[in-house]
Amino acid sequence: MSHNISYSTADKADVLAYLGSNGNLTAEQRRRLDGMRKDAQVDQEDLDRQGVEWGLPIPEALEHLLDGRTDSNAECAGNAYHAALQHIINHNASDPSQLGTYSKLSTFFGLVDEEMRRLGVPADLLPHGYLYGGLPDDFPHIPHSIDGYPAIGYLPLAKAKSAADAYRAVLDRMSPDFRYDVQELIEKLDFEHDEWERATRDVDWYTQDTLFFWLT
């Protein structure tokens, strides 16, 4: 079974503002919430058509997150909570981009980590670590998804250039099996760093600080 990685940039504080908000939102936040609720319902209807049953509907999981709780005892509650949280991220983030599709996503990036570690890339910049690292520390705990997907990872935008530079420094010494995908990752991290640096310098209202990865 293949899995996809998409990503977008956001201010994590904008996402956190909804978690446990209990309706204490600005008019703009409420407008975005209307879109989240509609998308969560569409998402759930798609699961229903496929006959996928998580035990906790995504719209209900979204309301749990707004209430500041993740206490459903449904077997696949983690799936629903991750899907609901991704809708919150989507409505507070840049348009999503695709990193790639992999038949054995975790295995592949686990091997990339091993290769990079051997070549001296710092542990906090290894890609499997941030793709599968879960949410930032100041986010509430969300149960893991059954079978590991969907999942959310993150990398601070302030680390994007350091990661790209570290990968570039070892690329020629990596196994040819990894070079194409790592080069793609380098190019995307370079682009996101340049956009972040430009916007931080030139756009007064810009506060995005995090790359969020969505694995499905």
Secondary structure per residue as TSV (DSSP state, phi and psi in degrees):
chain	resnum	aa	ss	phi	psi
A	1	M	-	360.0	130.6
A	2	S	-	-86.3	150.5
A	3	H	E	-128.6	144.2
A	4	N	E	-105.7	148.2
A	5	I	E	-118.8	121.1
A	6	S	E	-121.0	165.4
A	7	Y	E	-153.1	158.2
A	8	S	E	-153.5	167.6
A	9	T	E	-112.0	144.1
A	10	A	E	-155.1	164.4
A	11	D	-	-87.1	115.6
A	12	K	H	-61.0	-26.6
A	13	A	H	-64.9	-32.7
A	14	D	H	-64.9	-36.3
A	15	V	H	-73.1	-46.6
A	16	L	H	-60.0	-28.2
A	17	A	T	-60.2	-25.2
A	18	Y	T	-85.6	-23.2
A	19	L	T	-80.4	113.3
A	20	G	T	77.4	18.9
A	21	S	-	-72.1	-27.8
A	22	N	T	51.5	38.3
A	23	G	T	84.3	-1.6
A	24	N	-	-83.7	77.0
A	25	L	-	-129.8	154.5
A	26	T	-	-74.8	170.0
A	27	A	H	-60.2	-40.1
A	28	E	H	-67.5	-40.1
A	29	Q	H	-64.9	-38.1
A	30	R	H	-66.4	-36.2
A	31	R	H	-62.7	-43.1
A	32	R	H	-66.8	-36.0
A	33	L	H	-62.2	-37.2
A	34	D	H	-57.2	-42.1
A	35	G	H	-66.8	-38.5
A	36	M	H	-61.7	-44.7
A	37	R	H	-63.5	-40.9
A	38	K	H	-64.6	-44.3
A	39	D	H	-67.5	-36.3
A	40	A	H	-63.3	-38.6
A	41	Q	H	-67.7	-41.6
A	42	V	H	-61.6	-43.5
A	43	D	H	-59.0	-45.2
A	44	Q	H	-65.7	-40.4
A	45	E	H	-62.6	-34.9
A	46	D	H	-66.3	-42.1
A	47	L	H	-61.8	-41.4
A	48	D	H	-60.9	-41.2
A	49	R	H	-63.6	-32.7
A	50	Q	H	-83.0	-7.0
A	51	G	T	74.2	24.0
A	52	V	-	-90.2	125.7
A	53	E	-	-121.4	113.0
A	54	W	-	-97.0	-8.7
A	55	G	S	85.0	-18.5
A	56	L	S	-133.8	112.5
A	57	P	-	-62.6	146.0
A	58	I	H	-60.1	-42.5
A	59	P	H	-59.7	-36.2
A	60	E	H	-69.8	-38.6
A	61	A	H	-61.9	-38.5
A	62	L	H	-60.7	-43.4
A	63	E	H	-65.1	-36.0
A	64	H	H	-59.0	-46.0
A	65	L	H	-62.4	-40.0
A	66	L	H	-63.2	-33.2
A	67	D	H	-80.7	-7.6
A	68	G	T	81.0	31.6
A	69	R	-	-135.7	150.3
A	70	T	-	-140.4	49.3
A	71	D	-	-104.6	14.1
A	72	S	-	-62.5	140.3
A	73	N	-	-98.0	12.5
A	74	A	-	-62.5	143.9
A	75	E	T	-57.5	-38.7
A	76	C	T	-108.8	30.3
A	77	A	H	-58.2	-36.7
A	78	G	H	-58.7	-37.8
A	79	N	H	-60.1	-47.2
A	80	A	H	-66.7	-41.1
A	81	Y	H	-65.3	-40.5
A	82	H	H	-64.2	-43.1
A	83	A	H	-63.1	-41.3
A	84	A	H	-66.1	-42.8
A	85	L	H	-63.3	-36.4
A	86	Q	H	-63.0	-33.6
A	87	H	H	-65.2	-37.3
A	88	I	H	-63.6	-44.0
A	89	I	H	-61.9	-47.3
A	90	N	H	-55.5	-39.1
A	91	H	T	-83.8	3.1
A	92	N	T	-127.7	15.4
A	93	A	B	-129.4	173.0
A	94	S	-	-66.9	167.5
A	95	D	-	-59.2	138.8
A	96	P	-	-70.9	150.0
A	97	S	E	-123.3	160.3
A	98	Q	E	-100.1	132.5
A	99	L	E	-90.2	-40.1
A	100	G	E	163.7	174.5
A	101	T	E	-123.5	133.1
A	102	Y	E	-134.8	139.2
A	103	S	T	-73.5	-32.5
A	104	K	T	-134.1	74.8
A	105	L	H	-58.6	-53.3
A	106	S	H	-65.4	-40.0
A	107	T	H	-62.8	-45.2
A	108	F	H	-61.0	-51.5
A	109	F	H	-73.5	-22.0
A	110	G	H	-64.5	-40.6
A	111	L	H	-68.9	-36.9
A	112	V	H	-61.4	-43.9
A	113	D	H	-58.2	-45.0
A	114	E	H	-59.5	-43.9
A	115	E	H	-65.0	-45.7
A	116	M	H	-66.2	-40.2
A	117	R	H	-61.0	-42.8
A	118	R	H	-60.0	-31.8
A	119	L	T	-93.3	3.3
A	120	G	T	98.0	11.3
A	121	V	-	-70.0	132.2
A	122	P	-	-58.3	145.0
A	123	A	G	-57.9	-36.2
A	124	D	G	-75.7	-3.2
A	125	L	G	-110.3	-0.7
A	126	L	-	-68.2	132.6
A	127	P	H	-64.8	-37.9
A	128	H	H	-59.8	-34.9
A	129	G	H	-61.0	-40.7
A	130	Y	H	-92.2	-25.6
A	131	L	H	-66.2	-38.1
A	132	Y	S	-110.7	15.1
A	133	G	S	-80.7	-1.5
A	134	G	-	78.0	-157.8
A	135	L	S	-92.4	162.7
A	136	P	-	-56.7	155.0
A	137	D	T	-59.2	-29.1
A	138	D	T	-86.3	5.2
A	139	F	S	-87.9	152.2
A	140	P	-	-68.5	158.5
A	141	H	-	-67.6	134.5
A	142	I	-	-123.6	129.6
A	143	P	-	-57.4	148.4
A	144	H	-	-66.6	149.7
A	145	S	-	-73.0	146.2
A	146	I	G	-63.3	134.5
A	147	D	G	67.5	6.6
A	148	G	G	87.7	-6.9
A	149	Y	-	-133.7	141.5
A	150	P	S	-71.3	159.4
A	151	A	E	-143.3	156.2
A	152	I	E	-126.4	133.4
A	153	G	E	-127.4	173.7
A	154	Y	E	-154.1	156.2
A	155	L	E	-140.7	126.5
A	156	P	E	-58.0	135.9
A	157	L	G	-59.9	-26.9
A	158	A	G	-65.1	-16.3
A	159	K	G	-100.6	-3.6
A	160	A	H	-61.4	-44.6
A	161	K	H	-67.7	-40.8
A	162	S	H	-60.6	-40.9
A	163	A	H	-65.2	-48.5
A	164	A	H	-59.6	-43.7
A	165	D	H	-64.8	-39.7
A	166	A	H	-65.4	-39.9
A	167	Y	H	-68.8	-41.4
A	168	R	H	-61.7	-36.1
A	169	A	H	-66.5	-25.1
A	170	V	H	-113.4	-0.9
A	171	L	G	-56.1	-44.6
A	172	D	G	-67.9	-17.7
A	173	R	G	-99.2	-1.5
A	174	M	S	-81.6	158.4
A	175	S	-	-57.8	139.3
A	176	P	H	-56.4	-23.1
A	177	D	H	-63.6	-21.5
A	178	F	H	-108.3	-15.5
A	179	R	H	-63.3	-42.4
A	180	Y	H	-61.3	-47.9
A	181	D	H	-67.6	-37.7
A	182	V	H	-69.2	-37.7
A	183	Q	H	-61.9	-40.7
A	184	E	H	-60.8	-42.1
A	185	L	H	-65.1	-41.8
A	186	I	H	-57.1	-48.2
A	187	E	H	-62.7	-39.6
A	188	K	H	-71.2	-39.2
A	189	L	H	-67.3	-39.3
A	190	D	H	-59.2	-45.9
A	191	F	H	-62.5	-46.9
A	192	E	H	-65.6	-36.7
A	193	H	H	-63.3	-46.4
A	194	D	H	-62.1	-41.0
A	195	E	H	-65.2	-43.0
A	196	W	H	-62.4	-45.4
A	197	E	H	-64.1	-44.0
A	198	R	H	-64.7	-48.2
A	199	A	H	-66.1	-39.8
A	200	T	H	-61.3	-34.8
A	201	R	H	-78.9	-39.4
A	202	D	H	-107.2	-16.3
A	203	V	-	-114.8	114.7
A	204	D	T	-60.5	-38.5
A	205	W	T	-88.2	-2.9
A	206	Y	-	-73.8	126.6
A	207	T	-	-134.1	8.6
A	208	Q	-	-60.1	138.0
A	209	D	-	-137.8	0.2
A	210	T	E	-139.6	136.6
A	211	L	E	-91.8	118.3
A	212	F	E	-102.9	131.9
A	213	F	E	-108.1	139.1
A	214	W	E	-122.0	115.2
A	215	L	E	-110.1	121.5
A	216	T	-	-132.2	360.0
